[in-house]
Amino acid sequence: MCPLMLASVRSTDEAALALSCGADLIDCKDPSRGALGALEPKVIAAVRDVVDRRVLVSATIGDCSPVASEVIAAMEPVAATGVEIVKVGFQPGVDVPFVIQQVGGSGALQTGQGLVAVFFADLGFELDWVDQCAKAGFSGVMIDTAGKRAGGIGAHFSEVEAQVFIGRAHACGVVAGLAGGLDLDAAVRMKGWGADILGFRGGLCCQSNRQLGLDAGAIKALRRVLN
């Protein structure tokens, strides 16, 4: 099976465009505020209303401090918007398994919402974190890149490494996704790697610039590749 196409959007207009051009998942994110920059909750709620459950909507909580209490506090207003998936980033430098456990057991999500962990290929991560996420009740894990100017995920993560990550996720019973500077060429190369989701922002934008608006032609081209 081909992976689902996740389109990161920053407004209701972008969400409507991505949906009309065939995106499988709509992801609320502000690219001007970092790799996992958060949109305001009112914007996330508006995107959710525009999508109207035709596809799943996810939202990031932002590039917040790696302290469990602060992560949980950032999760709560995002979860309150009613999106189906809340995304949380983790990076080295703290007791990540402890934070994963605390976040997963926090009760910050509403009934039926899923929690997805995002790790960063260019910052490093431990494969055992996937197991910790599964034990803590996360529904998925993704690999992304924190820095967008040092090459996409392919510059930091080989096909073999990606397939090991995906295989571990599937063995643990969670969804696996890849993102980080993905474009049309990356989609052609990676669609057979076994990921459940490929996430895009810059590859969907005018001039491949993630700070610019989405481009219908780029979205449709990716849709054709992933069919």
Secondary structure, DSSP 8 states (H G I E B T S, - for coil): ---EEEEEESSHHHHHHHHHTT-SEEEE--GGG-TT----HHHHHHHHHHHTTSSEEEEE--S--S-HHHHHHHHHHHHTTT-SEEEEE--SSS-HHHHHHHHHTS--S-TT-EEEEEEETTT---THHHHHHHHTT--EEEEE-S-SSS--GGGT--HHHHHHHHHHHHHTT-EEEE-SS--HHHHHHHTTS--SEEEESGGGBGGG-TTS-B-HHHHHHHHHHH-
